[in-house]
Amino acid sequence: MTSPRLPQSSADPMYQSVLQPPVFDSSALLAMLFSEPGSDDVIAALAGGGICGAANWSEIIQKVKTKDPQSWLIAEQILNSFDIVVEPVTEQDAELAADLWTDNPQLPLGDRLCIGQATRLNALLVTADHAWEGAYDNLRMVR
């Protein structure tokens, strides 16, 4: 049995992803908010904070308000208690998302932007969406 590979220096991408908070897509954070399967895994992954792209944040707001327009204020307080940073979409995220479409045209734009952002940040990506399997190497499925 071999030992797990440990990062060798700060230039090692694995070292950077250990220090970088994970990127969460909307499906993972919604699973937590709605107490769906995988919510405990999301809470554990949020222990050191997290990042959510603006496009995915908008999707969370939309889904929460669709269930109950008044509940967004509570949901926002819950999310803010985990030190989630809402990260803007960058030009590099957009280019990576466009490139990803070639091999994964079934993924919606918001999903591809999230993967692009995680790629740019060299971060673990946390999702509850099984359609993402194979689209990103550093992926953690929560259900």
N, C-alpha and C positions, 0 to 999 in steps of 0.2 A: 504494500500500500504506500502510495506516495503522499508526501505532505502537501497541503495547499500552497499554491504559489503566493508568495508575499511580495508586495511592491519593493523595488530596489532603491528608488530615489524619487525625489519630487518630480523628475522629468518622466517617470514611468506613468502611463495613463491609468494604470490600476491604482497607483498612489493617489492621483487626483480624484478618481471616482470614490475613493474611501473618504476623502475630506469633503467632497461636494455633497450637499444634501440631495436626496433623490428628487427626481421630477415625477409628479403625479398627474396622471390623466384624469379626466372627469369621471370615468367609470369607477375608478378606485375611490375617489373622494365621495362620490354619490353612494357607493356601497357602504361606506362608513356612516354617512349622514342618515341613510335609510335603514341601518342595522341589517344589511343584507349579508349573505355568506361572504366571508373574507374581511369583514369589517375589523375584526381583531388584528388581522395581519396588517391592515392599513394603519391602525392606531400604533402598532409596534414600529412600523416603518417611519412614522412621523415623529418618533421620539426625539430626533435631533433637528426637527424642522423639515421643511420641504419647499419645493418650487412647483408652481402651477402656471402654465402659460396663460396669457390673457384670453386666447381663443377658448381654451378649456374652462377657464373661470367663467366666461360668459355662458358656456353650455351648462355649467352647474347652476348658475343663477336661473337660467331658463327652466331647467327641469324642476328645481325646487319651487319656483313660482307657479309652475303649471300644476303641481300637486296642491299647493296652498299659497296664494300670493302673500299672505302675512308671515309665513314661516321663514322667509329669507333672512329677516333680521336675526332670528335665533340661529339659523344655519351659519350665517356669516360670523357670529360670535364664536360658535363652536370651531369653525375653521381657523379663525384668527387666534384662538387659544393654542394652536399647534405651531405658531410661528411660520405660517406658509407665506412665502413671498410670491406675489403675482408678477411674473416676468413678462415684459413686452415681447412681441414677435419681432425678430430682427431680419434684416435682409438675408443673412446667412441661413437662418431657420427656413425662410421662404424658398431659398434655392435648394436646400436639402430636401424639403418637402416636395418640391417639383421633381427632383431627381428620383425620389422614392416612388413617385407615381408610376414610373416606367415599369418597375417590377411588382408593384402592389396597387394596381388601379382600383381595387375594391375598397381600399382604405379612404375614408372621407378626409377632406382637407384638414379639419381640426386634429385628427389623429396623426396625420403626416407632419403637421406643424409641431405637435408634441414630440414626436420621434426626432424631428430635426433639432428641436431645442435640446433634448437630452444628448444628442450626438454632439452638438456644439459645446455643451457644458461638460461632456464626458461624464455623465451622471447615470446612476442606476435609474431605470424607468419602471415605475410601479403602475400596473394596470389590472383591471378585472376583465378586460376584453380579449378573449381567446383569438380573435381575428389577427392580433398582432404577432402571434407566434411566428418566428422566423424573420420578422421585419426589422428586429433590433437585437443585437447580441446581449446587451447588459439589461435584461428584462426580468422583472419579478412579477409573476402572476399571483394574484391574491385569492383566486377561487378556481 
